[in-house]
Amino acid sequence: MLEMVKAIYGEDCYLTEERVDAIDGEIWFKIVVEDGTHSIDCLANKKSFSEEELILNYGTTVKICEKLIDNAYKKQVFVFHDVLPEKEERDRLNEWTRKRGVEIKDTVEFISWFYMRKAELNDNLARENPEEWRELLAKIFRFC
Protein backbone atom coordinates (compact mmCIF):
# COMPACT_ATOMS: atom_id res chain seq x y z
CA MET A 1 0.00 0.00 0.00
CA LEU A 2 2.74 2.44 0.94
CA GLU A 3 4.48 1.97 -2.42
CA MET A 4 1.22 2.55 -4.29
CA VAL A 5 0.62 5.76 -2.36
CA LYS A 6 4.21 6.91 -3.01
CA ALA A 7 3.72 6.28 -6.74
CA ILE A 8 0.88 8.81 -6.72
CA TYR A 9 1.96 11.37 -4.12
CA GLY A 10 5.76 11.08 -4.20
CA GLU A 11 8.40 9.91 -1.78
CA ASP A 12 7.31 12.20 1.08
CA CYS A 13 4.67 9.67 2.17
CA TYR A 14 5.37 7.79 5.36
CA LEU A 15 3.90 5.28 7.76
CA THR A 16 3.12 6.89 11.12
CA GLU A 17 1.44 4.21 13.17
CA GLU A 18 0.90 0.50 13.03
CA ARG A 19 -1.10 -1.46 15.55
CA VAL A 20 -2.64 -4.87 15.89
CA ASP A 21 -5.90 -5.16 17.82
CA ALA A 22 -6.26 -1.40 17.84
CA ILE A 23 -9.97 -1.74 17.27
CA ASP A 24 -11.95 -4.95 17.65
CA GLY A 25 -9.33 -7.25 16.11
CA GLU A 26 -8.34 -4.81 13.37
CA ILE A 27 -4.80 -4.61 12.06
CA TRP A 28 -4.35 -0.91 11.36
CA PHE A 29 -1.73 1.39 9.91
CA LYS A 30 -1.78 5.04 8.84
CA ILE A 31 0.01 6.52 5.83
CA VAL A 32 0.44 10.30 5.83
CA VAL A 33 0.79 12.16 2.53
CA GLU A 34 0.74 15.69 1.08
CA ASP A 35 2.78 17.51 3.72
CA GLY A 36 0.83 15.90 6.54
CA THR A 37 -2.56 17.16 5.35
CA HIS A 38 -3.95 13.82 4.13
CA SER A 39 -4.02 10.41 5.78
CA ILE A 40 -4.89 6.97 4.50
CA ASP A 41 -5.91 4.59 7.28
CA CYS A 42 -5.64 0.96 6.19
CA LEU A 43 -7.57 -1.64 8.16
CA ALA A 44 -7.96 -5.40 8.03
CA ASN A 45 -9.48 -7.73 10.56
CA LYS A 46 -7.37 -10.75 11.46
CA LYS A 47 -10.35 -12.93 10.52
CA SER A 48 -10.13 -11.54 6.97
CA PHE A 49 -6.93 -13.44 6.35
CA SER A 50 -8.61 -16.78 6.92
CA GLU A 51 -10.55 -18.54 4.19
CA GLU A 52 -13.72 -16.76 5.24
CA GLU A 53 -14.27 -13.12 4.24
CA LEU A 54 -15.37 -10.76 6.97
CA ILE A 55 -18.39 -8.78 5.82
CA LEU A 56 -18.81 -5.56 7.75
CA ASN A 57 -22.18 -3.99 8.41
CA TYR A 58 -22.99 -0.28 8.60
CA GLY A 59 -22.80 -0.07 12.40
CA THR A 60 -19.46 -1.85 12.70
CA THR A 61 -17.89 0.21 9.92
CA VAL A 62 -19.07 3.49 11.47
CA LYS A 63 -17.88 2.40 14.93
CA ILE A 64 -14.40 1.64 13.61
CA CYS A 65 -14.13 4.88 11.65
CA GLU A 66 -15.43 7.06 14.50
CA LYS A 67 -12.60 5.80 16.70
CA LEU A 68 -10.03 6.79 14.07
CA ILE A 69 -11.34 10.07 12.66
CA ASP A 70 -8.65 12.68 13.17
CA ASN A 71 -9.55 16.29 12.42
CA ALA A 72 -5.85 17.17 12.14
CA TYR A 73 -6.03 16.07 8.49
CA LYS A 74 -7.81 17.97 5.72
CA LYS A 75 -8.55 14.66 4.01
CA GLN A 76 -8.85 11.23 5.60
CA VAL A 77 -9.48 8.00 3.70
CA PHE A 78 -10.23 4.64 5.33
CA VAL A 79 -9.29 1.60 3.22
CA PHE A 80 -10.78 -1.67 4.44
CA HIS A 81 -9.49 -5.09 3.45
CA ASP A 82 -12.80 -6.46 4.70
CA VAL A 83 -15.97 -6.47 2.61
CA LEU A 84 -17.92 -3.26 3.11
CA PRO A 85 -21.71 -3.06 3.33
CA GLU A 86 -23.64 -3.16 0.07
CA LYS A 87 -26.77 -1.58 -1.38
CA GLU A 88 -28.88 0.39 1.12
CA GLU A 89 -26.31 0.02 3.90
CA ARG A 90 -23.59 1.32 1.56
CA ASP A 91 -25.80 4.28 0.64
CA ARG A 92 -26.21 5.05 4.35
CA LEU A 93 -22.46 4.68 4.84
CA ASN A 94 -21.73 7.04 1.93
CA GLU A 95 -24.11 9.60 3.44
CA TRP A 96 -22.37 9.21 6.83
CA THR A 97 -18.93 9.76 5.24
CA ARG A 98 -20.12 12.91 3.45
CA LYS A 99 -21.35 14.35 6.74
CA ARG A 100 -18.07 13.48 8.49
CA GLY A 101 -15.84 14.68 5.64
CA VAL A 102 -14.03 11.36 5.23
CA GLU A 103 -13.87 8.71 2.50
CA ILE A 104 -14.21 4.95 2.78
CA LYS A 105 -12.98 2.45 0.20
CA ASP A 106 -12.47 -1.28 0.10
CA THR A 107 -9.26 -2.64 -1.39
CA VAL A 108 -10.80 -3.12 -4.85
CA GLU A 109 -11.97 0.51 -4.90
CA PHE A 110 -8.56 1.68 -3.69
CA ILE A 111 -6.72 -0.32 -6.36
CA SER A 112 -9.12 1.00 -9.02
CA TRP A 113 -8.52 4.55 -7.78
CA PHE A 114 -4.75 3.95 -7.91
CA TYR A 115 -4.73 2.77 -11.53
CA MET A 116 -7.07 5.55 -12.67
CA ARG A 117 -4.94 8.16 -10.91
CA LYS A 118 -1.72 6.65 -12.31
CA ALA A 119 -3.19 6.73 -15.83
CA GLU A 120 -4.18 10.37 -15.32
CA LEU A 121 -0.63 11.24 -14.21
CA ASN A 122 0.79 9.45 -17.26
CA ASP A 123 -1.61 11.33 -19.56
CA ASN A 124 -0.53 14.62 -18.01
CA LEU A 125 3.15 13.74 -18.44
CA ALA A 126 2.56 12.82 -22.10
CA ARG A 127 0.81 16.15 -22.73
CA GLU A 128 3.21 18.34 -20.77
CA ASN A 129 6.46 16.72 -21.86
CA PRO A 130 5.96 14.61 -25.00
CA GLU A 131 9.69 14.21 -25.65
CA GLU A 132 10.32 12.72 -22.18
CA TRP A 133 7.29 10.47 -22.68
CA ARG A 134 8.62 9.19 -26.04
CA GLU A 135 12.01 8.48 -24.44
CA LEU A 136 10.36 6.60 -21.60
CA LEU A 137 8.28 4.49 -23.99
CA ALA A 138 11.34 3.79 -26.14
CA LYS A 139 13.19 2.46 -23.07
CA ILE A 140 10.24 0.27 -22.09
CA PHE A 141 9.69 -1.23 -25.54
CA ARG A 142 13.40 -1.71 -26.14
CA PHE A 143 13.35 -4.40 -23.41
CA CYS A 144 10.20 -6.18 -24.66
RAFEN-V276212 format. One record per backbone hydrogen bond with DSSP energy under -1.0 kcal/mol. CO is the residue of the C=O (numbers start at 1). NH is the residue of the N-H. If there is no record, write none. Layout:
BEGIN
CO;NH  CO;NH
END
This chain:
BEGIN
1;5  2;6  3;7  5;9  6;10  10;13  14;32  17;30  19;28  23;26  25;46  26;21  26;22  27;44  28;19  29;42  30;16  31;40  32;14  33;38  34;37  37;74  37;75  38;33  39;77  40;31  41;79  42;29  43;81  44;27  45;48  46;49  47;50  54;83  57;61  58;62  59;63  60;64  61;65  62;66  63;67  65;68  65;69  70;73  75;39  76;103  77;41  78;105  79;43  80;107  83;56  86;89  87;91  88;92  89;93  90;94  91;95  92;96  93;97  94;98  95;99  96;100  97;101  97;102  103;78  105;80  106;110  107;111  108;112  109;113  110;114  111;115  112;116  113;117  114;118  115;119  116;120  117;121  118;122  119;123  120;124  121;125  122;126  123;127  124;128  125;129  129;133  130;134  131;135  132;136  133;137  134;138  135;139  136;140  137;141  138;142
END
